[in-house]
Amino acid sequence: MEIKPEIEIKFKLGDTYVKGYLADFGDKIHLTKLRDRYAVIIEGDSFVFDKS
């Protein structure tokens, strides 16, 4: 992570795609397990959604 923080990471959780940079993982993008399911927590000052 310290060597290549600009590497883009993408993953799918159910029908939702999450895209960010490796540097954001653990800082702004968090994964957790709730009971027998997974959850993603995304931190930010604002959200922007694409129409596509």
PDBQT receptor file of N, H, CA, C and O in Angstrom, charges set to zero:
ATOM      1  N   MET A   1       0.819  -1.173   0.000  1.00  0.00    +0.000 N 
ATOM      2  CA  MET A   1       0.000   0.000   0.000  1.00  0.00    +0.000 C 
ATOM      3  C   MET A   1       0.876   1.256   0.000  1.00  0.00    +0.000 C 
ATOM      4  O   MET A   1       0.543   2.238  -0.663  1.00  0.00    +0.000 OA
ATOM      5  N   GLU A   2       1.966   1.235   0.719  1.00  0.00    +0.000 N 
ATOM      6  H   GLU A   2       2.237   0.437   1.258  1.00  0.00    +0.000 HD
ATOM      7  CA  GLU A   2       2.839   2.403   0.757  1.00  0.00    +0.000 C 
ATOM      8  C   GLU A   2       3.630   2.557  -0.536  1.00  0.00    +0.000 C 
ATOM      9  O   GLU A   2       4.064   3.658  -0.875  1.00  0.00    +0.000 OA
ATOM     10  N   ILE A   3       3.817   1.451  -1.259  1.00  0.00    +0.000 N 
ATOM     11  H   ILE A   3       3.464   0.557  -0.983  1.00  0.00    +0.000 HD
ATOM     12  CA  ILE A   3       4.613   1.500  -2.483  1.00  0.00    +0.000 C 
ATOM     13  C   ILE A   3       3.783   2.011  -3.655  1.00  0.00    +0.000 C 
ATOM     14  O   ILE A   3       4.268   2.832  -4.433  1.00  0.00    +0.000 OA
ATOM     15  N   LYS A   4       2.539   1.545  -3.799  1.00  0.00    +0.000 N 
ATOM     16  H   LYS A   4       2.144   0.878  -3.167  1.00  0.00    +0.000 HD
ATOM     17  CA  LYS A   4       1.672   1.907  -4.930  1.00  0.00    +0.000 C 
ATOM     18  C   LYS A   4       0.293   2.353  -4.443  1.00  0.00    +0.000 C 
ATOM     19  O   LYS A   4      -0.686   1.654  -4.704  1.00  0.00    +0.000 OA
ATOM     20  N   PRO A   5       0.175   3.491  -3.745  1.00  0.00    +0.000 N 
ATOM     21  CA  PRO A   5      -1.131   3.922  -3.228  1.00  0.00    +0.000 C 
ATOM     22  C   PRO A   5      -2.114   4.317  -4.324  1.00  0.00    +0.000 C 
ATOM     23  O   PRO A   5      -3.315   4.391  -4.068  1.00  0.00    +0.000 OA
ATOM     24  N   GLU A   6      -1.631   4.573  -5.542  1.00  0.00    +0.000 N 
ATOM     25  H   GLU A   6      -0.655   4.512  -5.751  1.00  0.00    +0.000 HD
ATOM     26  CA  GLU A   6      -2.518   5.001  -6.625  1.00  0.00    +0.000 C 
ATOM     27  C   GLU A   6      -3.172   3.841  -7.370  1.00  0.00    +0.000 C 
ATOM     28  O   GLU A   6      -3.941   4.072  -8.303  1.00  0.00    +0.000 OA
ATOM     29  N   ILE A   7      -2.884   2.604  -6.982  1.00  0.00    +0.000 N 
ATOM     30  H   ILE A   7      -2.259   2.417  -6.225  1.00  0.00    +0.000 HD
ATOM     31  CA  ILE A   7      -3.515   1.448  -7.622  1.00  0.00    +0.000 C 
ATOM     32  C   ILE A   7      -5.007   1.485  -7.332  1.00  0.00    +0.000 C 
ATOM     33  O   ILE A   7      -5.425   1.647  -6.186  1.00  0.00    +0.000 OA
ATOM     34  N   GLU A   8      -5.804   1.334  -8.384  1.00  0.00    +0.000 N 
ATOM     35  H   GLU A   8      -5.464   1.202  -9.315  1.00  0.00    +0.000 HD
ATOM     36  CA  GLU A   8      -7.262   1.355  -8.231  1.00  0.00    +0.000 C 
ATOM     37  C   GLU A   8      -7.752  -0.010  -7.768  1.00  0.00    +0.000 C 
ATOM     38  O   GLU A   8      -7.342  -1.041  -8.301  1.00  0.00    +0.000 OA
ATOM     39  N   ILE A   9      -8.627  -0.007  -6.778  1.00  0.00    +0.000 N 
ATOM     40  H   ILE A   9      -8.959   0.831  -6.345  1.00  0.00    +0.000 HD
ATOM     41  CA  ILE A   9      -9.249  -1.255  -6.341  1.00  0.00    +0.000 C 
ATOM     42  C   ILE A   9     -10.734  -1.177  -6.661  1.00  0.00    +0.000 C 
ATOM     43  O   ILE A   9     -11.361  -0.130  -6.500  1.00  0.00    +0.000 OA
ATOM     44  N   LYS A  10     -11.282  -2.280  -7.110  1.00  0.00    +0.000 N 
ATOM     45  H   LYS A  10     -10.773  -3.131  -7.241  1.00  0.00    +0.000 HD
ATOM     46  CA  LYS A  10     -12.714  -2.373  -7.414  1.00  0.00    +0.000 C 
ATOM     47  C   LYS A  10     -13.221  -3.681  -6.846  1.00  0.00    +0.000 C 
ATOM     48  O   LYS A  10     -12.556  -4.712  -6.955  1.00  0.00    +0.000 OA
ATOM     49  N   PHE A  11     -14.397  -3.643  -6.240  1.00  0.00    +0.000 N 
ATOM     50  H   PHE A  11     -14.937  -2.805  -6.152  1.00  0.00    +0.000 HD
ATOM     51  CA  PHE A  11     -15.013  -4.888  -5.789  1.00  0.00    +0.000 C 
ATOM     52  C   PHE A  11     -16.519  -4.742  -5.819  1.00  0.00    +0.000 C 
ATOM     53  O   PHE A  11     -17.054  -3.635  -5.874  1.00  0.00    +0.000 OA
ATOM     54  N   LYS A  12     -17.188  -5.872  -5.783  1.00  0.00    +0.000 N 
ATOM     55  H   LYS A  12     -16.753  -6.771  -5.738  1.00  0.00    +0.000 HD
ATOM     56  CA  LYS A  12     -18.643  -5.922  -5.858  1.00  0.00    +0.000 C 
ATOM     57  C   LYS A  12     -19.156  -6.542  -4.575  1.00  0.00    +0.000 C 
ATOM     58  O   LYS A  12     -18.664  -7.581  -4.137  1.00  0.00    +0.000 OA
ATOM     59  N   LEU A  13     -20.139  -5.907  -3.980  1.00  0.00    +0.000 N 
ATOM     60  H   LEU A  13     -20.539  -5.062  -4.337  1.00  0.00    +0.000 HD
ATOM     61  CA  LEU A  13     -20.790  -6.414  -2.782  1.00  0.00    +0.000 C 
ATOM     62  C   LEU A  13     -22.269  -6.525  -3.108  1.00  0.00    +0.000 C 
ATOM     63  O   LEU A  13     -22.987  -5.525  -3.124  1.00  0.00    +0.000 OA
ATOM     64  N   GLY A  14     -22.719  -7.739  -3.367  1.00  0.00    +0.000 N 
ATOM     65  H   GLY A  14     -22.136  -8.552  -3.354  1.00  0.00    +0.000 HD
ATOM     66  CA  GLY A  14     -24.095  -7.923  -3.844  1.00  0.00    +0.000 C 
ATOM     67  C   GLY A  14     -24.213  -7.344  -5.241  1.00  0.00    +0.000 C 
ATOM     68  O   GLY A  14     -23.478  -7.745  -6.143  1.00  0.00    +0.000 OA
ATOM     69  N   ASP A  15     -25.133  -6.400  -5.431  1.00  0.00    +0.000 N 
ATOM     70  H   ASP A  15     -25.730  -6.074  -4.698  1.00  0.00    +0.000 HD
ATOM     71  CA  ASP A  15     -25.313  -5.744  -6.727  1.00  0.00    +0.000 C 
ATOM     72  C   ASP A  15     -24.628  -4.384  -6.789  1.00  0.00    +0.000 C 
ATOM     73  O   ASP A  15     -24.835  -3.637  -7.746  1.00  0.00    +0.000 OA
ATOM     74  N   THR A  16     -23.822  -4.052  -5.795  1.00  0.00    +0.000 N 
ATOM     75  H   THR A  16     -23.654  -4.659  -5.018  1.00  0.00    +0.000 HD
ATOM     76  CA  THR A  16     -23.203  -2.737  -5.698  1.00  0.00    +0.000 C 
ATOM     77  C   THR A  16     -21.706  -2.828  -5.950  1.00  0.00    +0.000 C 
ATOM     78  O   THR A  16     -21.016  -3.665  -5.368  1.00  0.00    +0.000 OA
ATOM     79  N   TYR A  17     -21.209  -1.956  -6.827  1.00  0.00    +0.000 N 
ATOM     80  H   TYR A  17     -21.769  -1.276  -7.300  1.00  0.00    +0.000 HD
ATOM     81  CA  TYR A  17     -19.785  -1.890  -7.112  1.00  0.00    +0.000 C 
ATOM     82  C   TYR A  17     -19.165  -0.751  -6.311  1.00  0.00    +0.000 C 
ATOM     83  O   TYR A  17     -19.747   0.327  -6.198  1.00  0.00    +0.000 OA
ATOM     84  N   VAL A  18     -17.988  -0.998  -5.761  1.00  0.00    +0.000 N 
ATOM     85  H   VAL A  18     -17.515  -1.875  -5.853  1.00  0.00    +0.000 HD
ATOM     86  CA  VAL A  18     -17.247   0.012  -5.018  1.00  0.00    +0.000 C 
ATOM     87  C   VAL A  18     -15.886   0.159  -5.688  1.00  0.00    +0.000 C 
ATOM     88  O   VAL A  18     -15.206  -0.831  -5.960  1.00  0.00    +0.000 OA
ATOM     89  N   LYS A  19     -15.497   1.406  -5.950  1.00  0.00    +0.000 N 
ATOM     90  H   LYS A  19     -16.049   2.210  -5.729  1.00  0.00    +0.000 HD
ATOM     91  CA  LYS A  19     -14.228   1.666  -6.624  1.00  0.00    +0.000 C 
ATOM     92  C   LYS A  19     -13.480   2.737  -5.841  1.00  0.00    +0.000 C 
ATOM     93  O   LYS A  19     -14.071   3.737  -5.432  1.00  0.00    +0.000 OA
ATOM     94  N   GLY A  20     -12.200   2.534  -5.633  1.00  0.00    +0.000 N 
ATOM     95  H   GLY A  20     -11.720   1.721  -5.965  1.00  0.00    +0.000 HD
ATOM     96  CA  GLY A  20     -11.380   3.504  -4.922  1.00  0.00    +0.000 C 
ATOM     97  C   GLY A  20      -9.916   3.227  -5.167  1.00  0.00    +0.000 C 
ATOM     98  O   GLY A  20      -9.560   2.459  -6.062  1.00  0.00    +0.000 OA
ATOM     99  N   TYR A  21      -9.070   3.849  -4.377  1.00  0.00    +0.000 N 
ATOM    100  H   TYR A  21      -9.359   4.473  -3.650  1.00  0.00    +0.000 HD
ATOM    101  CA  TYR A  21      -7.635   3.640  -4.493  1.00  0.00    +0.000 C 
ATOM    102  C   TYR A  21      -7.135   2.839  -3.304  1.00  0.00    +0.000 C 
ATOM    103  O   TYR A  21      -7.717   2.877  -2.220  1.00  0.00    +0.000 OA
ATOM    104  N   LEU A  22      -6.069   2.130  -3.520  1.00  0.00    +0.000 N 
ATOM    105  H   LEU A  22      -5.595   2.099  -4.400  1.00  0.00    +0.000 HD
ATOM    106  CA  LEU A  22      -5.499   1.301  -2.469  1.00  0.00    +0.000 C 
ATOM    107  C   LEU A  22      -5.177   2.135  -1.229  1.00  0.00    +0.000 C 
ATOM    108  O   LEU A  22      -5.288   1.641  -0.106  1.00  0.00    +0.000 OA
ATOM    109  N   ALA A  23      -4.786   3.375  -1.420  1.00  0.00    +0.000 N 
ATOM    110  H   ALA A  23      -4.696   3.776  -2.331  1.00  0.00    +0.000 HD
ATOM    111  CA  ALA A  23      -4.476   4.258  -0.288  1.00  0.00    +0.000 C 
ATOM    112  C   ALA A  23      -5.716   4.536   0.563  1.00  0.00    +0.000 C 
ATOM    113  O   ALA A  23      -5.587   4.835   1.750  1.00  0.00    +0.000 OA
ATOM    114  N   ASP A  24      -6.925   4.442  -0.027  1.00  0.00    +0.000 N 
ATOM    115  H   ASP A  24      -7.029   4.199  -0.992  1.00  0.00    +0.000 HD
ATOM    116  CA  ASP A  24      -8.169   4.703   0.702  1.00  0.00    +0.000 C 
ATOM    117  C   ASP A  24      -8.632   3.508   1.524  1.00  0.00    +0.000 C 
ATOM    118  O   ASP A  24      -9.426   3.662   2.452  1.00  0.00    +0.000 OA
ATOM    119  N   PHE A  25      -8.143   2.324   1.190  1.00  0.00    +0.000 N 
ATOM    120  H   PHE A  25      -7.498   2.198   0.436  1.00  0.00    +0.000 HD
ATOM    121  CA  PHE A  25      -8.585   1.116   1.869  1.00  0.00    +0.000 C 
ATOM    122  C   PHE A  25      -8.079   1.129   3.308  1.00  0.00    +0.000 C 
ATOM    123  O   PHE A  25      -6.875   1.211   3.548  1.00  0.00    +0.000 OA
ATOM    124  N   GLY A  26      -8.988   1.049   4.248  1.00  0.00    +0.000 N 
ATOM    125  H   GLY A  26      -9.966   0.982   4.053  1.00  0.00    +0.000 HD
ATOM    126  CA  GLY A  26      -8.635   1.097   5.662  1.00  0.00    +0.000 C 
ATOM    127  C   GLY A  26      -8.616   2.510   6.221  1.00  0.00    +0.000 C 
ATOM    128  O   GLY A  26      -8.610   2.700   7.437  1.00  0.00    +0.000 OA
ATOM    129  N   ASP A  27      -8.605   3.501   5.338  1.00  0.00    +0.000 N 
ATOM    130  H   ASP A  27      -8.610   3.346   4.350  1.00  0.00    +0.000 HD
ATOM    131  CA  ASP A  27      -8.636   4.896   5.775  1.00  0.00    +0.000 C 
ATOM    132  C   ASP A  27     -10.013   5.504   5.500  1.00  0.00    +0.000 C 
ATOM    133  O   ASP A  27     -10.616   6.108   6.388  1.00  0.00    +0.000 OA
ATOM    134  N   LYS A  28     -10.509   5.344   4.272  1.00  0.00    +0.000 N 
ATOM    135  H   LYS A  28     -10.019   4.854   3.551  1.00  0.00    +0.000 HD
ATOM    136  CA  LYS A  28     -11.817   5.867   3.888  1.00  0.00    +0.000 C 
ATOM    137  C   LYS A  28     -12.786   4.766   3.476  1.00  0.00    +0.000 C 
ATOM    138  O   LYS A  28     -13.998   4.981   3.464  1.00  0.00    +0.000 OA
ATOM    139  N   ILE A  29     -12.268   3.599   3.141  1.00  0.00    +0.000 N 
ATOM    140  H   ILE A  29     -11.283   3.425   3.151  1.00  0.00    +0.000 HD
ATOM    141  CA  ILE A  29     -13.091   2.440   2.761  1.00  0.00    +0.000 C 
ATOM    142  C   ILE A  29     -12.821   1.336   3.773  1.00  0.00    +0.000 C 
ATOM    143  O   ILE A  29     -11.683   0.895   3.933  1.00  0.00    +0.000 OA
ATOM    144  N   HIS A  30     -13.868   0.894   4.452  1.00  0.00    +0.000 N 
ATOM    145  H   HIS A  30     -14.792   1.252   4.322  1.00  0.00    +0.000 HD
ATOM    146  CA  HIS A  30     -13.721  -0.112   5.507  1.00  0.00    +0.000 C 
ATOM    147  C   HIS A  30     -14.626  -1.309   5.212  1.00  0.00    +0.000 C 
ATOM    148  O   HIS A  30     -15.764  -1.137   4.775  1.00  0.00    +0.000 OA
ATOM    149  N   LEU A  31     -14.128  -2.498   5.447  1.00  0.00    +0.000 N 
ATOM    150  H   LEU A  31     -13.204  -2.638   5.802  1.00  0.00    +0.000 HD
ATOM    151  CA  LEU A  31     -14.909  -3.729   5.321  1.00  0.00    +0.000 C 
ATOM    152  C   LEU A  31     -15.120  -4.322   6.704  1.00  0.00    +0.000 C 
ATOM    153  O   LEU A  31     -14.226  -4.287   7.549  1.00  0.00    +0.000 OA
ATOM    154  N   THR A  32     -16.305  -4.864   6.926  1.00  0.00    +0.000 N 
ATOM    155  H   THR A  32     -17.031  -4.893   6.239  1.00  0.00    +0.000 HD
ATOM    156  CA  THR A  32     -16.581  -5.523   8.200  1.00  0.00    +0.000 C 
ATOM    157  C   THR A  32     -17.544  -6.674   7.949  1.00  0.00    +0.000 C 
ATOM    158  O   THR A  32     -18.174  -6.751   6.894  1.00  0.00    +0.000 OA
ATOM    159  N   LYS A  33     -17.650  -7.546   8.907  1.00  0.00    +0.000 N 
ATOM    160  H   LYS A  33     -17.138  -7.483   9.763  1.00  0.00    +0.000 HD
ATOM    161  CA  LYS A  33     -18.582  -8.654   8.817  1.00  0.00    +0.000 C 
ATOM    162  C   LYS A  33     -19.623  -8.486   9.918  1.00  0.00    +0.000 C 
ATOM    163  O   LYS A  33     -19.283  -8.377  11.096  1.00  0.00    +0.000 OA
ATOM    164  N   LEU A  34     -20.889  -8.467   9.524  1.00  0.00    +0.000 N 
ATOM    165  H   LEU A  34     -21.165  -8.556   8.567  1.00  0.00    +0.000 HD
ATOM    166  CA  LEU A  34     -22.009  -8.366  10.447  1.00  0.00    +0.000 C 
ATOM    167  C   LEU A  34     -22.770  -9.682  10.407  1.00  0.00    +0.000 C 
ATOM    168  O   LEU A  34     -23.397 -10.018   9.402  1.00  0.00    +0.000 OA
ATOM    169  N   ARG A  35     -22.711 -10.413  11.496  1.00  0.00    +0.000 N 
ATOM    170  H   ARG A  35     -22.202 -10.140  12.312  1.00  0.00    +0.000 HD
ATOM    171  CA  ARG A  35     -23.274 -11.767  11.572  1.00  0.00    +0.000 C 
ATOM    172  C   ARG A  35     -22.661 -12.618  10.470  1.00  0.00    +0.000 C 
ATOM    173  O   ARG A  35     -21.461 -12.890  10.521  1.00  0.00    +0.000 OA
ATOM    174  N   ASP A  36     -23.419 -13.044   9.494  1.00  0.00    +0.000 N 
ATOM    175  H   ASP A  36     -24.394 -12.824   9.453  1.00  0.00    +0.000 HD
ATOM    176  CA  ASP A  36     -22.877 -13.887   8.423  1.00  0.00    +0.000 C 
ATOM    177  C   ASP A  36     -22.806 -13.141   7.089  1.00  0.00    +0.000 C 
ATOM    178  O   ASP A  36     -22.697 -13.768   6.035  1.00  0.00    +0.000 OA
ATOM    179  N   ARG A  37     -22.868 -11.788   7.130  1.00  0.00    +0.000 N 
ATOM    180  H   ARG A  37     -22.957 -11.280   7.987  1.00  0.00    +0.000 HD
ATOM    181  CA  ARG A  37     -22.832 -10.980   5.908  1.00  0.00    +0.000 C 
ATOM    182  C   ARG A  37     -21.723  -9.943   6.012  1.00  0.00    +0.000 C 
ATOM    183  O   ARG A  37     -21.219  -9.664   7.100  1.00  0.00    +0.000 OA
ATOM    184  N   TYR A  38     -21.351  -9.382   4.884  1.00  0.00    +0.000 N 
ATOM    185  H   TYR A  38     -21.760  -9.609   4.000  1.00  0.00    +0.000 HD
ATOM    186  CA  TYR A  38     -20.314  -8.352   4.840  1.00  0.00    +0.000 C 
ATOM    187  C   TYR A  38     -20.940  -6.981   4.655  1.00  0.00    +0.000 C 
ATOM    188  O   TYR A  38     -22.020  -6.859   4.077  1.00  0.00    +0.000 OA
ATOM    189  N   ALA A  39     -20.260  -5.945   5.145  1.00  0.00    +0.000 N 
ATOM    190  H   ALA A  39     -19.382  -6.045   5.614  1.00  0.00    +0.000 HD
ATOM    191  CA  ALA A  39     -20.703  -4.562   4.994  1.00  0.00    +0.000 C 
ATOM    192  C   ALA A  39     -19.502  -3.698   4.628  1.00  0.00    +0.000 C 
ATOM    193  O   ALA A  39     -18.373  -3.982   5.028  1.00  0.00    +0.000 OA
ATOM    194  N   VAL A  40     -19.759  -2.642   3.864  1.00  0.00    +0.000 N 
ATOM    195  H   VAL A  40     -20.677  -2.411   3.539  1.00  0.00    +0.000 HD
ATOM    196  CA  VAL A  40     -18.736  -1.670   3.493  1.00  0.00    +0.000 C 
ATOM    197  C   VAL A  40     -19.151  -0.328   4.075  1.00  0.00    +0.000 C 
ATOM    198  O   VAL A  40     -20.297   0.098   3.927  1.00  0.00    +0.000 OA
ATOM    199  N   ILE A  41     -18.220   0.327   4.733  1.00  0.00    +0.000 N 
ATOM    200  H   ILE A  41     -17.290  -0.019   4.854  1.00  0.00    +0.000 HD
ATOM    201  CA  ILE A  41     -18.439   1.676   5.251  1.00  0.00    +0.000 C 
ATOM    202  C   ILE A  41     -17.522   2.600   4.467  1.00  0.00    +0.000 C 
ATOM    203  O   ILE A  41     -16.310   2.388   4.415  1.00  0.00    +0.000 OA
ATOM    204  N   ILE A  42     -18.104   3.627   3.859  1.00  0.00    +0.000 N 
ATOM    205  H   ILE A  42     -19.088   3.800   3.902  1.00  0.00    +0.000 HD
ATOM    206  CA  ILE A  42     -17.346   4.576   3.052  1.00  0.00    +0.000 C 
ATOM    207  C   ILE A  42     -17.438   5.942   3.724  1.00  0.00    +0.000 C 
ATOM    208  O   ILE A  42     -18.530   6.448   3.980  1.00  0.00    +0.000 OA
ATOM    209  N   GLU A  43     -16.289   6.525   4.003  1.00  0.00    +0.000 N 
ATOM    210  H   GLU A  43     -15.401   6.114   3.795  1.00  0.00    +0.000 HD
ATOM    211  CA  GLU A  43     -16.239   7.855   4.627  1.00  0.00    +0.000 C 
ATOM    212  C   GLU A  43     -15.943   8.910   3.570  1.00  0.00    +0.000 C 
ATOM    213  O   GLU A  43     -15.169   8.670   2.643  1.00  0.00    +0.000 OA
ATOM    214  N   GLY A  44     -16.559  10.074   3.713  1.00  0.00    +0.000 N 
ATOM    215  H   GLY A  44     -17.187  10.269   4.466  1.00  0.00    +0.000 HD
ATOM    216  CA  GLY A  44     -16.277  11.178   2.810  1.00  0.00    +0.000 C 
ATOM    217  C   GLY A  44     -17.045  12.419   3.186  1.00  0.00    +0.000 C 
ATOM    218  O   GLY A  44     -17.970  12.372   3.997  1.00  0.00    +0.000 OA
ATOM    219  N   ASP A  45     -16.659  13.528   2.595  1.00  0.00    +0.000 N 
ATOM    220  H   ASP A  45     -15.907  13.567   1.937  1.00  0.00    +0.000 HD
ATOM    221  CA  ASP A  45     -17.340  14.797   2.834  1.00  0.00    +0.000 C 
ATOM    222  C   ASP A  45     -18.602  14.929   1.992  1.00  0.00    +0.000 C 
ATOM    223  O   ASP A  45     -19.524  15.656   2.362  1.00  0.00    +0.000 OA
ATOM    224  N   SER A  46     -18.647  14.221   0.852  1.00  0.00    +0.000 N 
ATOM    225  H   SER A  46     -17.898  13.630   0.552  1.00  0.00    +0.000 HD
ATOM    226  CA  SER A  46     -19.817  14.270  -0.022  1.00  0.00    +0.000 C 
ATOM    227  C   SER A  46     -19.838  13.020  -0.900  1.00  0.00    +0.000 C 
ATOM    228  O   SER A  46     -18.844  12.300  -0.996  1.00  0.00    +0.000 OA
ATOM    229  N   PHE A  47     -20.972  12.773  -1.533  1.00  0.00    +0.000 N 
ATOM    230  H   PHE A  47     -21.780  13.358  -1.455  1.00  0.00    +0.000 HD
ATOM    231  CA  PHE A  47     -21.123  11.648  -2.452  1.00  0.00    +0.000 C 
ATOM    232  C   PHE A  47     -21.546  12.171  -3.812  1.00  0.00    +0.000 C 
ATOM    233  O   PHE A  47     -22.340  13.107  -3.904  1.00  0.00    +0.000 OA
ATOM    234  N   VAL A  48     -21.020  11.573  -4.862  1.00  0.00    +0.000 N 
ATOM    235  H   VAL A  48     -20.375  10.813  -4.788  1.00  0.00    +0.000 HD
ATOM    236  CA  VAL A  48     -21.394  11.912  -6.226  1.00  0.00    +0.000 C 
ATOM    237  C   VAL A  48     -21.770  10.617  -6.922  1.00  0.00    +0.000 C 
ATOM    238  O   VAL A  48     -21.001   9.655  -6.913  1.00  0.00    +0.000 OA
ATOM    239  N   PHE A  49     -22.944  10.589  -7.520  1.00  0.00    +0.000 N 
ATOM    240  H   PHE A  49     -23.569  11.370  -7.527  1.00  0.00    +0.000 HD
ATOM    241  CA  PHE A  49     -23.439   9.399  -8.208  1.00  0.00    +0.000 C 
ATOM    242  C   PHE A  49     -23.454   9.664  -9.702  1.00  0.00    +0.000 C 
ATOM    243  O   PHE A  49     -23.917  10.716 -10.143  1.00  0.00    +0.000 OA
ATOM    244  N   ASP A  50     -22.944   8.706 -10.494  1.00  0.00    +0.000 N 
ATOM    245  H   ASP A  50     -22.568   7.852 -10.136  1.00  0.00    +0.000 HD
ATOM    246  CA  ASP A  50     -23.005   8.798 -11.947  1.00  0.00    +0.000 C 
ATOM    247  C   ASP A  50     -24.370   8.352 -12.424  1.00  0.00    +0.000 C 
ATOM    248  O   ASP A  50     -24.986   7.481 -11.811  1.00  0.00    +0.000 OA
ATOM    249  N   LYS A  51     -24.850   8.931 -13.500  1.00  0.00    +0.000 N 
ATOM    250  H   LYS A  51     -24.349   9.640 -13.998  1.00  0.00    +0.000 HD
ATOM    251  CA  LYS A  51     -26.132   8.530 -14.078  1.00  0.00    +0.000 C 
ATOM    252  C   LYS A  51     -26.025   7.191 -14.787  1.00  0.00    +0.000 C 
ATOM    253  O   LYS A  51     -27.029   6.499 -14.960  1.00  0.00    +0.000 OA
ATOM    254  N   SER A  52     -24.825   6.820 -15.197  1.00  0.00    +0.000 N 
ATOM    255  H   SER A  52     -24.010   7.382 -15.056  1.00  0.00    +0.000 HD
ATOM    256  CA  SER A  52     -24.662   5.544 -15.891  1.00  0.00    +0.000 C 
ATOM    257  C   SER A  52     -24.552   4.461 -14.866  1.00  0.00    +0.000 C 
ATOM    258  O   SER A  52     -24.407   3.291 -15.218  1.00  0.00    +0.000 OA
TER     259      SER A  52
